[in-house]
Every structure is written in structure tokens, then in C-alpha cells.
Amino acid sequence: MRLTLLGSGNAGGVPLYGCRCAACERARRDPRFIRRPATALVEGGGTRLLIDAGLVDLVARFEAGSLNAILLTHFHVDHVQGLFPLRWGQVEAVPVWSPPDPEGCADLYKHPGILDFHHPEPFVPLTIGALTVTAVPLRHSKMTYGYCLQTGSTKLAYLTDTVGLPPATRDFLQGWHPDGIVLDCCHPPQEEPPRNHNDVCTALESADAIGANRVIITHISHELDLWLMEGKEEFPSHIHVGHDGLVLSAIRRDMGVSA
């Protein structure tokens, strides 16, 4: 199985429009530090799944018929905006698995086009091609799912957007034993408990509770990039800062991370 971070940023991205902080200026000078909306591609056994659709250029990135399904974590705009042009394609229907949010986003339900919406049951495995997918509830301002992905003995969990983990999800992940996780970590350490996204403290607490061998943080803000640039604290060695284009490959229970 291979997971590629197509985007690793929060809703505003990096550089943030109008911001002149050191992190945003660095991203303007060097494209390697640009962060687009959090989106990932999972590939395994000939199956290709897109997790979220925050990138507005999906129709240019993916040829018609190249995706087996799309997994939506939730219906905030920065996670679905790429679906608005994609839905008008002239190809076979694309399965879209999402939480059963009755509001959705704008008119996606009313005018779905080629999007064929389905709602997985939490904690119930679902087979999509060569991959087994299990939705797990997360803690966010909209109904949100994370996704546990398995092919053979390899297990990866993608967990954004969330602040901490609901007890049932934490317990499930502890028993499921993922080899690696991609985890929301939007903010530097906060004095007050964060509301919708992990800060460094809540991300580390969640990672420790799950006990994965490798943790990749995503949904990163320019404030967190600035905090990392200032070097006030280092993450433990098994936790890596994600970036656009990062590839997480997994063979058996050994994990590899590459640019």
C-alpha cells in the first residue's frame, strides 16, 4: 500500500493570503513549502482511492476512470471543493463514501452529476477493490469520519479533521494496531484547549494512545510551520511533519517515508 499526501495544509493553506510571516514568505520563495488543502491518494493492489477532494484541479490530475472511489472525511468546503467541476464529467459514476451529513455542502446532493454518494457504517469494514476500508468517527464541528485502510497485513489510518479522538474510535484503533497513521495537527501548542483541530499537545496525546510505529501530521497551518521554523520543540523520532508530495509506503509492518 502507498499513501501520497497531495495536500497537507489547512483551509487557508501556506502561504496564507496576505500574510507576511516567515513561514508564508518561505513558501512564496520555495514551492517545496507550499501547502494545499489536505488531500491524499491511497494505492494498493491496483485500487486507487482519493481521500478528500480539496484540490481544485482534480480533473487535471486524474484521468477519467483512474479512481475507484472517493472517501470524504466531511463536507467542509476545503475538503470537497474539487468535486464541483468533477461532477459534470461524462464518464461512469464515481462512488463517493462520506459521513451521512444531511446538509452536505452547497448543492452537491441536489446536483451530484457523476458522483454516487454512499455512507459507510462506522467500525464496519467495507471492501473497495483490493482495499478494506473502515470508517471511524472523529471529533469536529461537522460530522466527520477518519478511514482505516488495509491491504494484506498492512494497516494505515487517516485521521483528519479532529481534536482528540472519541473514546470508541480510540478504543477501536488501539485494538486494530495500525502500522502508521496520518493525523491532524493544525496548531502549535495552545494555552486553551483547541476547538476543531489538534494542536501539538492533543496530536501527541492521540498518537501515544494509538501507539503506531509511524505518525505523519497533516492539515498544517502557517502558524504551526512558523513554530517549527523557530525550533521551540522537536517531535519524537517516529513522528514526521507531512508535506505536499510526501509518500508513505508500507510493506508488511515496516514503514518508509520519502519525498
C-alpha positions as CSV (number, residue, x, y, z in Angstrom):
1,M,0.0,0.0,0.0
2,R,1.1,3.5,-0.7
3,L,-0.3,6.8,0.5
4,T,0.6,10.1,-1.1
5,L,-0.1,13.4,0.5
6,L,-1.4,15.5,-2.4
7,G,-2.1,18.4,0.1
8,S,-1.0,18.8,3.7
9,G,-2.4,22.2,4.6
10,N,-5.4,23.6,6.5
11,A,-8.2,25.6,4.9
12,G,-6.2,28.8,4.3
13,G,-3.1,26.9,3.1
14,V,0.5,28.1,3.1
15,P,1.3,30.7,2.1
16,L,-1.8,32.3,3.6
17,Y,-3.2,35.1,1.5
18,G,-1.9,38.5,2.7
19,C,0.3,37.0,5.5
20,R,4.0,38.1,5.7
21,C,5.1,35.8,8.4
22,A,8.4,33.9,7.8
23,A,6.6,30.7,7.0
24,C,4.4,32.2,4.4
25,E,7.3,34.2,2.8
26,R,9.4,31.0,2.7
27,A,6.6,29.2,0.8
28,R,6.4,32.1,-1.7
29,R,10.1,31.8,-2.4
30,D,10.3,28.0,-2.4
31,P,7.4,25.8,-3.8
32,R,8.5,22.9,-1.6
33,F,6.9,24.6,1.4
34,I,3.5,25.3,-0.3
35,R,0.7,23.6,1.5
36,R,-2.5,22.9,-0.4
37,P,-5.8,21.6,1.1
38,A,-5.4,18.3,2.9
39,T,-6.0,15.5,0.3
40,A,-4.4,12.1,-0.1
41,L,-4.2,9.3,-2.7
42,V,-4.1,5.7,-1.5
43,E,-3.0,2.9,-3.8
44,G,-2.8,-0.8,-3.3
45,G,-3.4,-4.0,-5.3
46,G,-4.4,-1.9,-8.4
47,T,-7.0,0.0,-6.4
48,R,-6.8,3.8,-6.2
49,L,-8.8,5.8,-3.6
50,L,-8.8,9.6,-3.2
51,I,-9.3,10.8,0.4
52,D,-11.0,14.1,0.3
53,A,-11.3,16.5,-2.7
54,G,-9.8,19.8,-1.5
55,L,-7.7,20.3,-4.6
56,V,-9.5,22.4,-7.2
57,D,-7.5,20.8,-10.1
58,L,-8.7,17.2,-9.7
59,V,-10.0,17.0,-13.3
60,A,-6.4,17.8,-14.5
61,R,-4.7,15.5,-12.0
62,F,-6.7,12.3,-12.6
63,E,-7.8,10.9,-16.0
64,A,-11.4,9.7,-16.3
65,G,-11.8,6.2,-14.8
66,S,-8.5,6.3,-12.9
67,L,-10.1,6.5,-9.4
68,N,-12.0,3.5,-7.9
69,A,-13.7,5.7,-5.3
70,I,-13.5,8.9,-3.3
71,L,-13.6,8.9,0.6
72,L,-14.8,12.1,2.1
73,T,-13.9,12.8,5.7
74,H,-16.6,15.6,5.9
75,F,-18.3,18.3,3.9
76,H,-16.4,21.4,4.8
77,V,-15.5,23.3,1.6
78,D,-11.7,22.8,1.8
79,H,-12.3,19.0,1.6
80,V,-14.9,18.9,-1.2
81,Q,-14.3,21.9,-3.5
82,G,-12.7,19.8,-6.2
83,L,-15.9,17.8,-6.6
84,F,-17.8,20.8,-8.0
85,P,-16.2,20.7,-11.5
86,L,-15.6,16.9,-11.4
87,R,-19.3,16.1,-11.0
88,W,-20.1,17.3,-14.5
89,G,-17.8,14.8,-16.2
90,Q,-19.1,12.4,-18.9
91,V,-17.9,9.1,-17.5
92,E,-19.3,6.3,-15.4
93,A,-20.4,7.2,-11.9
94,V,-17.7,7.6,-9.3
95,P,-18.6,6.1,-5.8
96,V,-18.2,8.7,-3.1
97,W,-18.2,7.4,0.5
98,S,-18.9,10.0,3.2
99,P,-20.5,10.6,6.6
100,P,-24.3,10.8,6.5
101,D,-24.3,14.6,6.9
102,P,-27.8,15.7,5.9
103,E,-26.6,19.1,4.9
104,G,-23.7,18.0,2.7
105,C,-22.1,21.1,1.0
106,A,-23.9,23.6,-1.2
107,D,-25.8,21.7,-4.0
108,L,-23.7,18.5,-4.2
109,Y,-26.6,16.3,-3.2
110,K,-29.1,18.2,-5.3
111,H,-26.9,18.1,-8.5
112,P,-24.5,15.2,-8.0
113,G,-23.7,14.6,-11.6
114,I,-21.4,11.5,-11.8
115,L,-21.0,11.4,-8.0
116,D,-22.7,8.4,-6.5
117,F,-22.9,9.1,-2.7
118,H,-22.8,6.3,-0.2
119,H,-22.5,6.3,3.6
120,P,-20.4,3.6,5.4
121,E,-21.4,2.3,8.8
122,P,-18.8,3.2,11.4
123,F,-16.5,0.4,12.5
124,V,-17.9,-1.9,9.8
125,P,-15.3,-3.0,7.2
126,L,-16.0,-2.2,3.6
127,T,-14.3,-3.7,0.6
128,I,-13.3,-1.4,-2.3
129,G,-11.3,-3.3,-4.8
130,A,-8.1,-4.7,-3.1
131,L,-8.5,-2.4,-0.1
132,T,-10.6,-2.9,3.1
133,V,-11.8,0.5,4.4
134,T,-13.3,1.1,7.9
135,A,-14.8,4.5,8.8
136,V,-14.3,5.8,12.3
137,P,-16.0,8.8,13.8
138,L,-13.8,11.9,14.6
139,R,-14.5,15.0,16.7
140,H,-15.1,18.1,14.6
141,S,-17.6,20.8,14.0
142,K,-19.2,18.8,11.2
143,M,-20.0,15.1,11.1
144,T,-16.5,13.7,10.3
145,Y,-15.0,10.2,9.6
146,G,-11.5,9.0,9.6
147,Y,-10.6,6.0,7.5
148,C,-8.7,2.8,8.4
149,L,-7.2,1.2,5.3
150,Q,-5.9,-2.3,5.0
151,T,-4.4,-4.5,2.3
152,G,-3.0,-7.8,3.4
153,S,-1.4,-7.3,6.8
154,T,-0.6,-3.6,6.2
155,K,-2.8,-1.1,8.1
156,L,-2.9,2.7,7.8
157,A,-5.3,5.2,9.4
158,Y,-6.1,8.6,8.0
159,L,-7.4,10.9,10.8
160,T,-8.3,14.5,9.9
161,D,-10.1,16.8,10.8
162,T,-10.3,16.1,14.5
163,V,-9.5,17.4,18.0
164,G,-8.5,14.4,20.1
165,L,-10.4,11.1,19.4
166,P,-13.8,10.0,20.5
167,P,-13.5,7.1,23.1
168,A,-15.0,4.5,20.8
169,T,-12.6,5.4,17.9
170,R,-9.6,5.5,20.3
171,D,-10.5,2.0,21.6
172,F,-11.0,0.7,18.1
173,L,-7.6,1.9,16.9
174,Q,-5.9,0.5,19.9
175,G,-7.3,-2.9,19.1
176,W,-6.7,-2.5,15.3
177,H,-3.0,-1.8,15.7
178,P,-2.2,0.4,12.6
179,D,1.3,0.4,11.3
180,G,1.1,4.1,10.6
181,I,-1.3,7.0,10.9
182,V,-1.8,10.3,9.2
183,L,-3.0,12.7,11.9
184,D,-4.4,16.2,12.1
185,C,-2.0,18.6,13.8
186,C,-3.1,22.1,12.7
187,H,-1.8,24.3,15.6
188,P,1.3,24.8,17.7
189,P,0.7,24.2,21.5
190,Q,-2.3,26.2,22.7
191,E,-2.9,27.6,26.1
192,E,-6.6,26.9,25.8
193,P,-7.9,23.5,24.6
194,P,-8.3,23.7,20.8
195,R,-11.9,23.5,19.4
196,N,-11.9,21.8,16.0
197,H,-8.3,20.7,15.2
198,N,-5.4,19.1,17.1
199,D,-2.7,21.3,18.4
200,V,0.7,19.7,19.1
201,C,-0.3,18.6,22.5
202,T,-3.6,16.9,21.6
203,A,-1.9,15.3,18.5
204,L,0.8,13.8,20.6
205,E,-1.8,12.5,23.1
206,S,-3.7,10.8,20.3
207,A,-0.6,9.4,18.7
208,D,0.5,7.9,22.1
209,A,-2.9,6.4,22.7
210,I,-2.9,4.7,19.3
211,G,0.7,3.5,19.5
212,A,1.5,3.5,15.8
213,N,5.1,2.9,14.5
214,R,4.9,6.0,12.3
215,V,2.8,9.2,12.5
216,I,2.6,11.7,9.7
217,I,1.0,15.0,10.7
218,T,-1.2,16.9,8.2
219,H,-3.7,19.8,7.9
220,I,-0.9,22.1,9.0
221,S,-1.3,25.8,9.4
222,H,1.2,28.6,8.7
223,E,1.3,29.2,12.5
224,L,2.5,25.6,13.0
225,D,5.1,26.0,10.2
226,L,6.3,29.2,11.9
227,W,6.5,27.4,15.3
228,L,8.5,24.6,13.7
229,M,10.8,27.1,12.0
230,E,11.6,28.7,15.4
231,G,12.6,25.2,16.7
232,K,11.0,25.6,20.1
233,E,10.5,21.8,20.3
234,E,11.2,18.7,18.4
235,F,8.7,15.9,17.7
236,P,9.6,12.3,18.8
237,S,11.5,10.4,16.2
238,H,8.5,8.3,15.0
239,I,6.5,11.5,14.2
240,H,7.1,13.2,10.8
241,V,5.9,16.5,9.5
242,G,3.9,15.9,6.3
243,H,4.3,18.0,3.2
244,D,2.7,18.1,-0.2
245,G,4.0,15.2,-2.3
246,L,5.2,13.1,0.7
247,V,4.8,9.3,0.0
248,L,4.2,6.9,2.9
249,S,4.9,3.3,1.7
250,A,4.2,0.3,3.7
251,I,5.5,-3.3,3.3
252,R,4.3,-5.7,5.9
253,R,4.9,-3.9,9.2
254,D,7.8,-1.8,8.1
255,M,7.1,1.8,7.1
256,G,9.0,4.1,4.8
257,V,8.7,7.8,4.2
258,S,10.0,9.6,1.1
259,A,9.8,12.9,-0.5
